[in-house]
Amino acid sequence: MGSWHTPTGRQIGRIKTAVVRMAKKILAAGKAPVPTSAANILTAAEILEPRARLAVERLLYAQRLFHHGPAFVQLNLHVEHDHNPHSWLTGLKHDLRWLHGVDVQADPILLGEDLTDLIDQWQRDQGGWKRRVRRAARRHIFQETIIQEVHRWHSDIFSLLRAAHYTFTPDPALLRLQTQEYQCPFDPTGSPHTPTESPWDILPRTPPIGFSHMPCVPDLLVVYAETTTAPGIHAPGR
């Protein structure tokens, strides 16, 4: 899988559908209730989304390739990168940006356009790179778990307030995303399948994005902060 070029958005979607279906069957064999959303199913099964899994495998493959691989293969990768905007190295650079975002300590070498220094590190590596990538994968799953808890917390709070006939100005069910307004998927009156999807679905060729950069989260927290201070929140009958 590490040798793959980045699949198209449609291909990523098909892979994700198949993985979610299999994970759901596995979870159904246990005693715990099976989550309904694809993101919750993958997190409950501790499985990375396909785009994140590709990033992990490609990062591991890159180290092996530049450490043990033949020189002509390495040369061909650079030639392809010079002539193809969607080359394997282009996808690898996106993966490196993802690793920079979820790593314990941000390493600026991961963001460089020139990979010479990083390749030198790979060629001297004695197993540290593999541990680093695996640790980042675990952090990514942990971060996704946190943001899903925030989503549930957000939904429960506003469901309780709406049940008590509270109103909000502006209405937090509308999120301001990229100069457009999308229905919040966690609003009980809205559809659970709206444009506020995972960045993997929206930007299949961009670097994997951590939970703090998911499109729904910052606006949810900002709107929540704005609407829970007077005069934004109004008690019943006011």
N, C-alpha and C positions, 0 to 999 in steps of 0.2 A: 504493500500500500504506500510505502514511503517513496516509491519511484513514480507514483502517479503525478500527472499534472492536475491542477485544480479543476474538479468537475464543474459543469455548469450548474446554475441554480436549480434547474429542473432535475438534474441527476442527483444533486445533493438531497432534494426533496424526496425523491424515490427511495434513496438509500435510507433516509431517516424514517420514512413510513415503514419500510421493512424491518428496521431495527426496533422501532417502537412496538410493532406488532409482536415480534418475538419476545421482547422484554416484558410486554404485558402478559403473555402466556406464562412466562416464568414466575412473575409476581403473583399471578392468579393461583399458582400451586401452593402458595403460603397462606397463612391465616390473616395477615394484615389486609385491610381494604386496598384495592388497586386504584391508584390515582387516575383521574380522567384525562388530564392534559398530557400532551406528548413530553413537554419539558419536565413535568413532575414524574412521569413514568421513568424517564432516563435518569433523573436524579435519584429516585428511589432505588433503582437498580444499580446505581453508581456506574453508569455508562456515559462516556463522553458523547456529545453530539457528533455526527459524521465529520463535520468540518473541523472540529477540535481534534478528533481522533486522527484525521489526516495530518494536521499540524504536528501532533506528537510523533507520528510515524515518520513523517518527512524530516523532522529535526534529528531523529535518531539515525535515519538512513543517511542523511547528509554527512554526519560525523564518520560513519563507517566508510562511505564512498570516498571522502577526501583523506581518510587515514589509510585505507587499504586498497581503494579502487585503482584501476589502471589509469595512467596519465592521459591516454587518448579519450577516455570517457569524460574525464574532468575538462579537457580541452573542448570537446564537443558541447558540453553544457554551457560553457562561456560563449561559444560561437552561436548557439541557439538563442542565448539571452540577448545577444547583440542584434538579432534579426527578427525576434518574435516577442511582441509585447506581453504575451501570456506564457512565457517560458517557465520551465521548472524552477529556475533560479528566482524568477519573479514571485512565484508562490512561496518559495523558501523565505524570501525577505519578508513577506507578510507574516509568515509563521514566526520569524524572529522578533517581529514587533509585538506579536501576541505574547511571546515568552518574556519580553521586556516588561510587559504590563502586568503579568501575574507572578513574576519571579520575586523571591523574597527581597533581594537587593537589586535595584535597577542597574543594569549594566549597559553603558552607552555604546559599547562595541557592537551590540546587537542591532543598533539603528543605523549603522554605517552603510553607505552604498558600496564601499569597497570591502569585500569579505576576506582580504588577505590576512589580516591579523586574527580573525576568527578561525580561518582555515589552519593557520599555524597552531592555534590552541588545540584544534581538533586532532592534529597530527601528533601532538604531545600528550594527548589525553590518556588517562589510565583508568577510566570508568566514571569520572566525576560528571561528565556531560550527561550520561544516561541517568544518573541519580537526579541531576538537576531537572531534566525534562520530566521525569516521572513525578517528581515533587510538584512541578508546576501543574501537571494534569490533576493531581489530587487537590491542589488549591483551587483550580478552576471549578471542579465539582463542588467543593465547599462553598465557593462564592455563589454559584448558582443556587445552592440550597438556601443560603442567606437571603438572596433576593426573592426567592419564592415564599419564604417566611414573611418578608416585608409585604409582598402582594397579598397574602392571606390576612395579615394584620390590617392592611389598608382596607380590604374588602369588609372585614368584620366590623371595623370601627364605623365605616360609613353606612353599613347596613343597619347597625344599631341606632345611629343618629337619624337615619331616614325613617326607621320604624317609629321613632319618637317625634316625627314630623318636623325635624329641623330642616332648614333650607340653607343654601350656600350661595354666596356671591363672590367670585364667579363659581359656577358649578364645577366641582372637581371631576365630574364624569367626562368632561371635555378636556382633552390634553392638547397643548399647543406644540405640535411637532412639525418642524420644517415649514413654518408659515401656514400650516393647515391644521384643522381640528379633526381628531379621530376619536371615535367613541372608545372610552376606556373599557378594556376587556373584563375588568373586574367590577364594573357596575352591574348590579343584579338585573337591571332592565335592558342591558345591552347584549350584543352577541359576543360569545366567548372567542370568536374567530374573526378578529378585526385587524387592521393594518399594524397595530402595535405588536409586532412579532419579534422573534429573536433576530439579532443581527445576522445570524447565519443564513436565515431565509431571505433577508432583505439585501445583504451585500455578500453574495457567495464568493466574490473574488477579493474581498478585503481581508485584512488581518483578523483573526479571531478576537472578539471584543469581550472584555471582562464584564462582570455584573454591573459595575459602577457606570458603565457606558451604554447599558441597554437603553433603548429609546424611551421606554415607559418610566423608568425609575426616577431620573432627576426631576421631570415635570410632576410626577406624583408627589414627591416630597416638597417641591417648591409650592405647588398649588395647595397641598395640605397645610403648609406653614402659613400661606396667605389667608386661607379660609378658616383657620382656627383662631384668628385674632380678631377682636372687635374692630370695625363693625362687619367683618366678613361672615361671621357665623351668627345666625339668628335663631333664637329660641322659638318654640311653637307659638303662633299667634302674634308675633311681632311684625 
